Amino acid sequence: MAVNRGPSGTEWPATLDVGALLATGWRPTPFREFVVKIHSRCDLACDYCYMYEMADQRWRDQPYRMSPEIVDRVAARIGEHVQAHDLPSVELVLHGGEPLLAGPDLIAHAVRSVRRAAGPAVETGVSIQTNGVRLGAYLDLFDALDVRVGVSIDGDVSAHDRHRRHANGRGSHDAVARALDALGSARHRHLFGGLLCTVDVANPPVATYEALLSHAPPKIDFLLPHGNWSAPPPDREPGSAETPYADWLIAVFDRWYRAPRQDTEIRLFSEIIQLLLGGTSSSEAVGLSPVGVVVVETDGGIEQSDMLKSAYDGASVTGLHVLRNSFDDALALPSIAARQMGELALSSECRACGLRRVCGGGLYPHRYRAGDGFANPSVYCPDLFRLITHIRHEIAADLEGRRDTVSPEGRR
């Protein structure tokens, strides 16, 4: 079985001994989220896209569309995994490229095939992440199929069109805004999963947040631009103590947290607050929870998170395929185990940090450094430390204030 082990073959986690890990009593966590790449191309040319503009260019060799035969095999493998681990629920995420390019027939086939294979006793949630340009024509289909919709948008027209443009340079904001009007209407509001916004520190933070709020999203997910120690993200100098991304996010947090009522959920902030209060994370961005996500490419290849494509060519490759392998085969790989073993996967610097349980080392792709792999803190370490510290201070002050306003008779 061919397994990609990184450029040198000695970069962590290629050196991880899964057998020895199992001997300690550790066990892998079954996959519960299946990201299925039903189309490998896009109708936008966003200049920061990790799929097309960063280290891994294997998209050029992928089939444009996933074939119905591969869709059925993916569904069968999901059903097999559900039965093997007695899972009560799973999530199917239709992804790309731009998944709407796959067309309504293939999308409907994928949804029905996976739900049929999982079985009637299993709750199979389905969502799709789209750039929104073609969304309007699909909303009735998604209503019929019960598919939640996440849309990528980076703020107002200026912020959004700075990066999210068509190949001819024309901006996409107006088309996305029209799609969001339709998605947010009374007829389709129940399908609205949320907005995904990639942070650009050149955009004013509060104005960007309020532009997103104008679409009345139930949730917003702010993403840090992908990068690492060897290929730094914009405005992030590796090793610098400056915190441009924390400063940006703190401005948004303060506007969000101090509002008279919560306008929407911001996933990153909610996850950090939950972790600070002793809970667990459901996001890869922070915390130490095992990652239960697996990706299937349009050709049927079983892969790790596609965000790893930002690290180096082949970083997400496992060498597995739905025609030959089960998802349990993927659980046995060092590269998958590394993202499920919690604090054991952290670098020595992270293990010595008092915020390690909350930060969790940051998003895994952001830890990469050529030569030693992913055994590093996030390239965003100073930003994460400042953001989490700020949120901790605000929450502590709020809890202290609430305690002080309770009368002695009301205390236990």
N, C-alpha and C positions, 0 to 999 in steps of 0.2 A: 504494500500500500504506500503510494507516494505521498508524503506529507511535507509541505513547505516549512522550512525551518529558518527562514530569514536569510539575509545576504551572506552571513558568515557561517551559519550552522551552529554557532556557539552563543548566539544572543539569547538572553532570557526572554521567553520561557522554554526555548528549545531544550535547555538543559534540565528542565523539571522532570523528576522521576515520579510519574503518576502511580506506579506500583508501590513505591515507598510511601507516598501520600495516602493511598488506600490502606496501607498497613497501620497507619496511625488512627484509623477509624473514620477518616473523612470519606464522604460519599458525594458523588455528583448530584446536582439538582436537575431534574428533568426540564426540558424546554417547554415553555408555556406560551411563547410568542414566536410565530413563524412569519418572517418577512419574506414575501414571495415577489421576486422581480419579474413581473409579467411583461415588461417592456424595457429594453436596455438603452433606448435613445430618448432624447428630450426635444421639445419644441422651443425651449429657451436656451440661452448661452450665458448663464450666470458666471461671472468671472471668478467667483470664489468656490465654485462647485468642486467638491472632493471627488466626485465620480469622473469628471472629464478634464479637470484642470490641474490635478495634483499628481502624485507619484505614480499611481497605478493606471496604466492605459489599456488594460485588458478588455475594457468595454468594446474596443474596436473589433475584437474577435468573437463577441457574443452574438447569438441570433437576435434579431430585432425583437421578435415576439416569442414568448414561451409557447410551445406547441400544446395542443389539447392533450396529447399523449403524456407529455411531461407533467402537465397540470394534474392529470389523473394519478400519476405516480407519486407526485408530491402529496396529494390528498391521501393516498393509501399509506404513505409513510407517516403522515400525521396521525391517521387513525391507528396505526400500529403503535406509535409512541403513546397515544392516549390510553390504549388498552394495557400496554406493558407497565404503565405507571399509575393506572387507575385515576386519571386526571378528571376532575369535575368540570373544568373549563379550560379553554385555550383561546388565544387571540390570533387571528389571521390578519396580517397587514399587507395590503396590496401596494406595491412600491415600484419604482423605476430607477433611473430614467424618469419619464413621465408616464405613470401607469394608464392614464386615460387614452394614450396612443394605442393601447392594446385593443380598444374597441369594445362595445357593449356586449357582444356575444361571448368573447373570451372572459371578460370580467364576470358575467353571470355564470358561465360554466365553472370558473374557479371557485366562486362563492358556494355554489350548490354542491360541487364535487367534494369540497373540504367538509362542509356540514354533513353531507351524507356519510362520508368516511368516518368522521368523528362519532357519529351516532346521535340519536334523539335525546339520549340522557345527558349528553355533554353540552354545556353552554358554549357555543362558538361565536364569540364576538368578532365582527369584521370591521375593519377601517381601511381607509385609503388616504395616502398622503399625496397631495397634488399641488402643482403651481397655480391651479385655478383657472388657467386661460380657457380651457374647454369645458369647465365644470357645468355650466348651465344646461347643456344638452343631456347631462347624466343624472340630474337630481331625481327625476321620476323613477328611474331605474334603481337608484340607491334607496329610495323610499320603499320600493317593492321588495328589495333584497335586505333591507335593514342594515345598511352600511353607513357607518359614521365617517365624517369627512374632516380631515385636517388640511388646512391651506397655508402655504408659505407666503408670507408678505413681510416686508421689512420696514413698514412705517408709511409715511405720506408719500406723495408722488416723487419728491426729490430723493428721499432716502431709499425708496424701493427701486427706482429706475437707475440709481447709481450702479447697481450690480445686476439686477434681475431684468435683463434685456433679451430681445430676440437676436438672432445671429446678424441681422442687418443693422443692429444698434437701436432699434425702436424699443421704447420702454413697454413694460407689460402691466403697469399699475392700473390703468383704466379698465382693462379687461378683468383683472383680478377683483377690483372694487365692484364691478357689475356682478360678478359671480358671487361675491360675498353678500351683496344686496339680496340676491335670489336665495342663497343659503340661509340667510337670517330672516327670511320672510316667515309669516305664520305657517305657511304650508310646509316648509322644509326645516324650520328651526331645530326640530328634534334630531336632525342628522348632524348638526354642527358639533364637531369634536373639539375644535380649537384652532389657534393660529400658531405658526412657527415663525420666529423672527431671529435672523442672524445678526448679532450685535456688530455695529460699525461705530467706533467711538467718534467718528467725524459727524455723526448725526446727533442732534440734541436729545438727551435721554428722555426727559419728561415729555417733550413734544412728540417723540417717537411713540412712547407709551400711549399718549392720549390719541394719537392717530390710529393706533391699533384698537383702542377702546371704542372708537367711533363705529366699529363694526359689531359691537356688543358680543365679543367672543365669550364662551363659557370658560375658556382657559387660554393662557398664553405660555408658550415655551420659548424662553430666550436661550439661544445657542451661542457659545463662543466659537469664533472662526477656527477651523481645524488647522493645526500646526503642531510642531514638536520641537525638541531641542536642536535637531539637525536642519529642520526647515521651519523656522519660527513663524507664527502667525503675524498679521499686520500689527504694528504698534506695540509689539511685545518683544523686548530685548531680553534674550535668555540671561538669567542671572541678575538682571536689574531689579532694584528694590521698588521701582516705580510701579504703580497699580492703575493703569488707565482703564482697564476693564472693570475692576472693582469700583472705581470712582463712578463710572457710568451706571453700573448696576445699583450702586447704593442710592444714587439720585432717584432711580425708578422705585427702589424698595421704599424709600422714605415717602414718596408720593403715594404708593400703593398701601403701605402699612398704616399711614396716618390719616387716610381718608375716613370720613365719617361712617361710611359703610364700604364693604369690600366690593369693588367694581367687577372683579373677575378673580379667578385663581391664576397665580403665576407659579408654575410648577417648580422652578428652581428654588424660589423662596419658601414655598410650602414644604418642600422636601427638607430643606435646611432646618426650618423651624421644627418639623417633626423629629428630626434627628437630635436637635438640641434638647428636646423635651423627653428624650429617651426612646423614641420610636425607631422604626427601621425605614429604609429607603425603598422606593419602587422605581427609581431612576438610576441609570448608569452614571450620571453626571457627578453624583455625590454618594457617600455612604459605602458600606461594605457588603451589601446584600449580594448573593450570587446572581450572576447575569444568566437569565433563562431565555435568551433570544438567540435564534439561529436564522441564517439567511439562505435562500435558495435562488441561484442565478437563473437567467432565462434558459440556459442550456441544461439545467438540472443539477449543476454543481452545488454541493453543500458547503457553505462558507461561514466564517465568522462575520461579525458586524462589518457592514460595508464602510463604516467610518474609518476602518483601518486602512482603506485605500489611500488615505492621506499620508501614511507613514512611509511605505516603500512598495515597490512593485511586487505583488504577490502576497502582501501581508495578511490578507483575509483568506487566502487559499488553505484548504484542508486536504485536498486530494480525494475527497469523497464525492459520491454522486448518488442521486436518488435511485438510479437503476441498479446500483451495486450495493449500496450501503443504507443502513438504518440510521436514524438520528442518534440512537444509542452509541453507534460507532464514533460519532463526533464527541460524545461525552467523555470518551476515553483518551482524547488528545490532550497533550500538555497545553496547547494554546487555548483550549476551552477551559481546562481545569484552572488555569491561571486567573481566569475571570470569575471563578466561583469559589475561590479559597480564602476570600476575605483578607484579613490582616496579614496572613502568611504571604500574600502576593506583593505586599508593599516593600518599598525600598527601605534601607536602614534609616535614612533621613525621615521618612514618613512614620516609621514605627516609633521614632523618638519624639514625635510631635503630639502635643496634647489635644489637637483637633483631629487626629487621624480617624476616629470613628465617624465624625461628621463629614469631613472632606473625602475620606476614602481614597486619597491619592489623586483625586480628580478623574476626569474621563480617561479611560485607558489609552486611546490613541495619542493623547497629548503627552504621554510619558515617554514616548520613544526617543532614543538617541542611538545613532549609528554606532555600532561597536559593542554596545551592551544591552540593546533591546529595550524592553519595557520596565526594567527594574530601576525606575527613577521617579522622583516627584513629577507632578504635572509641570509643563512649561509655564502654566498659569499659577504656579504655587503662591507667589506673593499676592496676586489678585484674590485667589480663593481664601487665603488666610485673612486678608483684610475684610472681605465681604462677610465671611462667617463670623469674625470677631464683632463686626458692626451689628449684625443681626442678633448675635448673642447679647450684646449690650442693650439693644433696644427691647428685646424680649424680657431680659432681667429687670430693666427699669420699669417696664409695663407691669410685670408681675408684682414687683415691690410696691408700685403705686396702688395697684388693686388691693394688696394686703393692707396697706396703710389706711385705705378708705373704708375698710370693714370695721364696724364697731366692735368693742370687746365682747358685747353680748352675742355678736354674730359669729365669733370665732369658736373653734372647737379646741 
